[in-house]
Amino acid sequence: MSQKNHDGKSSARERLQAQREKERARSRRGRQAIVAGAVVAVLAIAGGVAVWVSSDAGEESGSTEAALPKGTTDGDKPAVPVGLRGAPSTLTVWEDFRCPACRQFETGFRPVIHELEDSGELRSEYHLATIIDGNAGGRGSLNAANAALCAQQAGRFREYHDVLYTHQPPEQQDKFAGKKYLLELAGKVQGLVTEPFTRCVDDGTYDAFVRKSNAAFTSSGYRGTPTVLLNGKDLATVKNGQFTPAEFKKMVRDANKGKQPGRSAAPAS
């Protein structure tokens, strides 16, 4: 074999090997994003709504014997309310703590949502799902949601909820499965880390509540997180989900015209 032919075949093998490596990398990325079906992340303009769409919402069913954290609502769609009772507008949020698109939504819209909650213009209702656990495997969605409910029991849900999204690890790492890490993050919320909170996180006290909430998501007809509704209207249908926090604030205030803000800080029963 001539040196020229040998070099040519070596070069071809190297190109083929490089192509195979690219295909394997693409396949790994695909498995991370598409595990149990078609999964699509759609990110709107900067500061806009992000959507994580999944064909599988997890494997475990809901429980009818779920421990109920203080101030949460039970029924067929368990929820954590945040904001003043009597607020004229309601924001309904279905989300998963491992969901990257949920983090996009939360970090982009957090300041305006807090502003509207604190002024009594908006009351939020959070429904916790575990679709990433179901699609990609692991327990991070479940364990983080339980920890957030432990924080709700301690009166610190909103603060800890925000810490979890601020420190969300890459989805494939499933770092939220580690209860030690969840407790470490809880240290960022003043007064949250107590013996009852730690025991609640370690024991998975509200796992059944989370599973019941996820079962509600599975049967809701919604296919992705975050699913965000304002006064019952799916915001993914508003400008194709491409709106800014300022535009969201205007939607709320337009809906609230002529209505009094909420005034009671007491949690819903």
C-alpha positions in Angstrom: 0.0 0.0 0.0 1.4 3.4 -1.0 2.0 6.0 1.7 -0.5 8.2 0.0 -3.3 5.6 0.1 -2.4 4.7 3.7 -2.6 8.4 4.7 -5.9 8.7 2.8 -7.4 5.7 4.6 -6.2 7.0 8.0 -7.7 10.4 7.3 -11.0 8.8 6.4 -11.0 6.7 9.5 -10.3 9.7 11.6 -13.1 11.6 9.9 -15.4 8.7 10.5 -14.4 8.4 14.1 -14.9 12.2 14.6 -18.4 11.9 13.0 -19.3 9.0 15.3 -18.2 11.0 18.3 -20.4 13.8 17.2 -23.3 11.4 16.7 -22.8 9.9 20.2 -22.7 13.4 21.8 -25.8 14.3 19.9 -27.5 11.1 21.0 -26.5 11.8 24.7 -28.0 15.3 24.4 -31.1 13.8 22.8 -31.5 11.3 25.6 -31.2 14.1 28.2 -33.9 16.1 26.4 -36.0 13.3 25.0 -36.4 10.3 27.3 -39.9 9.1 27.3 -41.1 10.9 24.2 -40.8 14.2 22.4 -39.5 16.9 24.7 -39.1 20.4 23.4 -37.8 23.5 25.2 -39.2 26.7 23.8 -37.7 29.9 25.1 -39.4 33.1 24.2 -37.7 36.5 23.9 -35.4 37.6 26.8 -37.5 37.9 29.9 -40.4 36.0 28.3 -42.1 32.8 29.2 -40.3 29.5 28.9 -42.0 26.2 28.3 -40.8 22.6 28.9 -43.0 20.2 27.0 -43.0 16.5 27.8 -45.0 13.5 26.7 -44.6 11.7 30.1 -45.4 13.1 33.5 -43.9 10.4 35.6 -44.7 7.0 36.9 -45.9 7.3 40.5 -49.6 7.9 41.2 -51.1 10.2 43.7 -52.0 9.3 47.2 -55.3 10.1 49.0 -53.6 10.0 52.4 -51.2 12.9 52.0 -49.9 14.9 54.9 -51.0 18.5 54.4 -48.6 21.4 55.0 -49.9 24.5 56.8 -51.8 26.9 54.5 -51.9 24.5 51.5 -55.1 23.5 49.6 -56.0 19.9 49.1 -58.6 18.4 46.9 -58.0 17.0 43.4 -55.3 19.7 42.7 -53.1 20.3 45.7 -51.6 23.7 45.7 -49.4 26.1 47.7 -51.0 29.6 47.8 -48.7 32.7 48.0 -49.9 36.2 48.4 -52.8 38.0 50.1 -56.1 36.4 50.4 -58.8 38.3 48.4 -56.4 39.4 45.7 -58.5 40.0 42.5 -56.2 38.1 40.2 -54.9 34.5 40.5 -51.8 33.2 38.9 -51.8 29.4 38.6 -48.3 27.8 38.1 -47.6 24.1 37.4 -43.9 23.6 37.7 -41.0 21.1 38.4 -38.0 22.2 40.4 -35.7 20.3 37.9 -37.2 21.9 34.9 -34.8 24.4 33.1 -37.7 26.2 31.5 -39.3 26.7 34.9 -36.1 28.3 36.1 -36.2 30.7 33.0 -39.8 31.7 33.9 -39.1 32.1 37.6 -35.9 34.1 37.3 -37.4 36.3 34.6 -40.8 37.0 36.2 -39.9 36.8 39.9 -39.6 40.5 40.6 -42.9 41.5 39.1 -44.8 38.5 40.6 -43.4 39.4 44.0 -44.4 43.0 43.5 -47.9 42.1 42.5 -48.3 39.6 45.4 -47.0 42.0 48.0 -49.4 44.8 46.8 -52.4 42.5 47.0 -53.0 42.5 43.3 -52.1 38.9 42.6 -52.3 35.6 44.5 -50.2 32.7 43.1 -51.1 29.1 43.4 -48.2 26.7 42.9 -48.8 23.1 41.8 -45.7 20.9 42.0 -44.9 18.2 39.4 -42.2 15.6 39.0 -42.1 15.1 35.2 -38.3 15.3 35.0 -37.9 12.4 37.5 -40.4 10.5 35.3 -38.6 11.3 32.0 -34.9 11.3 33.0 -34.9 9.2 36.2 -33.9 10.3 39.6 -35.6 11.8 42.6 -34.6 15.5 42.5 -38.0 16.8 41.5 -39.7 14.9 44.3 -37.2 15.6 47.0 -37.0 19.3 46.1 -40.8 19.6 46.1 -41.0 17.9 49.5 -38.4 20.2 50.9 -40.3 23.2 49.5 -43.4 22.0 51.3 -41.4 21.6 54.5 -40.5 25.2 54.0 -44.2 26.0 53.6 -44.9 24.2 56.9 -42.3 26.6 58.4 -43.8 29.7 56.7 -40.9 30.1 54.3 -42.1 28.6 51.0 -41.6 31.6 48.8 -38.1 32.3 50.0 -37.0 28.7 49.7 -38.8 28.2 46.3 -36.8 31.1 44.9 -33.5 29.7 46.4 -34.1 26.4 44.7 -34.6 28.0 41.3 -31.6 30.3 41.7 -29.4 27.3 42.5 -31.0 24.8 40.2 -28.2 22.4 38.9 -28.0 21.2 35.4 -30.9 18.8 34.9 -28.8 15.7 34.1 -27.0 16.0 37.4 -30.1 15.5 39.6 -28.3 17.3 42.4 -31.6 18.0 44.1 -31.9 14.3 44.9 -29.4 14.9 47.6 -31.2 15.9 50.8 -27.9 17.2 52.2 -27.7 19.7 49.3 -31.4 20.7 49.9 -30.6 21.4 53.5 -27.5 23.3 52.6 -29.6 25.6 50.3 -32.1 26.0 53.1 -29.3 27.7 55.1 -29.7 30.6 52.7 -33.2 31.3 54.1 -33.0 32.9 57.5 -34.4 30.8 60.3 -35.5 27.9 58.1 -33.0 25.2 59.2 -34.5 23.8 62.4 -34.7 20.3 63.7 -38.4 19.9 62.5 -37.5 21.2 59.0 -34.5 18.9 58.8 -36.5 15.9 59.9 -39.3 16.8 57.4 -36.8 16.9 54.5 -35.0 13.7 55.6 -38.2 11.8 56.2 -40.0 12.9 52.9 -42.9 14.0 55.0 -44.8 15.5 52.1 -43.8 13.0 49.3 -47.4 11.8 49.1 -48.6 15.4 48.7 -46.2 15.8 45.8 -47.2 12.6 44.2 -50.9 13.6 44.4 -50.0 17.0 42.9 -48.1 15.3 40.1 -51.0 12.9 39.4 -53.2 16.0 39.1 -50.8 17.4 36.5 -50.8 14.1 34.6 -54.6 14.1 34.3 -54.9 17.9 33.7 -54.4 17.7 30.0 -51.4 20.1 30.2 -48.3 18.7 28.6 -45.5 20.9 29.9 -44.0 22.9 32.7 -44.2 25.6 33.4 -47.9 25.8 32.6 -48.9 29.3 33.7 -52.5 30.6 33.8 -53.8 34.1 34.7 -57.3 34.0 36.0 -57.7 30.6 34.3 -56.3 31.7 30.9 -53.3 29.8 29.7 -50.6 32.4 29.0 -49.0 30.2 26.4 -51.9 31.4 24.2 -51.1 35.1 24.7 -48.8 36.3 22.0 -47.6 32.7 21.6 -46.2 33.0 25.1 -43.8 35.8 24.1 -44.4 38.6 26.4 -42.3 40.6 28.9 -42.7 41.0 32.7 -43.9 44.6 32.1 -46.6 43.2 29.7 -47.6 40.6 32.3 -48.0 43.4 34.9 -50.2 45.3 32.5 -52.3 42.1 32.0 -52.9 41.8 35.7 -53.7 45.5 36.3 -56.0 45.5 33.3 -57.9 42.5 34.8 -58.0 44.2 38.2 -59.5 47.5 37.1 -62.3 48.5 39.5 -61.4 45.8 42.0 -60.0 46.2 45.5 -56.6 44.5 46.3 -56.3 41.7 48.8 -55.7 42.7 52.4 -55.5 39.6 54.5 -52.2 37.9 54.9 -53.7 34.8 56.6 -53.1 31.6 54.7 -55.9 29.8 52.9 -57.4 27.0 54.9 
